């Protein structure tokens, strides 16, 4: 499973990161690195919850930044 990350800096200086193929997985961070780390952690929690409830087929996961 490839998870697509998008990251951009807001006008107020915060960074926003989103996993585009997991609805609702979006976070803010003070730096790009913090936003990426937080969004990866949230994505893994969402996937774990889906797996626990039988809503996910298990396959390897990789993160990639969208261009």
KOLPA-701905 format. One record per residue: x, y, z of N, C-alpha, C in turn. Coordinates in steps of 0.05 Angstrom, whole numbers, plus 5000, padded with zeros to 4 digits. Layout:
N
XYZXYZXYZ...
END
This chain:
67
501749775000500050005000501850255000501450414980502950674979501250894990502251035010500851265021502151525011500551694999501551934987501452165007503752285013503852515031504052775015502552975024502753245014503453425037505253605033505953795055506354075043505354265058505754545050505754725074506954955070507155145092504855345090503455385112501255575113502355865115500656065110501556345112502356425140501356285160502156345188504656205197505956065178508455925185508255635192505855545200505555265207505755095181506354845185506454655163504054465166502854405143500554215143501353975126500853735136501553495122498953325121498653195098496253035093496952775079495652555086495852305071493352315053493752365027491552425009489752185004490751935007489051705003487951585029488051735051486751655076485051895085482551905079480852135086481152215116481452475121481652575148484352565161486352455147489052435159490552685151490352885168491653145163492453265190494853375191495953485216497553735211497853895232499654125232502154075248504354205241506754195256508254455254510054495273511654745274513754735252514554495243516554465222515554255203516754245179515954035160516453755171518753725184519353465196517353375217516553565234514553505255511853425242511053575222508553515208508553245195510853175182511052915170510952685190512452725212512452515233509652475245508252695250505552685261503652555242503752615216501852505197502352205193504952125194505551845191504351685215504751795239503651665263500651645262499351855254496351855252495451655231496851645208496151455187496351165197498451115211498850835222496750765243495850965259493650915278491050855263490451005242488050965226488150685213490450615202490650355189490350125210491550165233491249965255488349925263486950155265484050135272482549995250483150055225481749915202482349615203484849545208485649265210484149125233484049255256482749145279479749085274478549255257475649225251475149065225477248955214476948785190476448945164477049205164476549375141479049405123481149265129483749305115484949045107485849025082487348795073490248855079491648665092494448715100496248695076497848905072499948915052502149105061504549085050506649275059505849565055506849735072506150025071508650185065508450375047510650565042509450845039510951035048510251315047511751455025510451615009511851764988510752044987512552244983511652514981510652574953508252694952507152764926508653004915508953004889510453224876508753474873
END
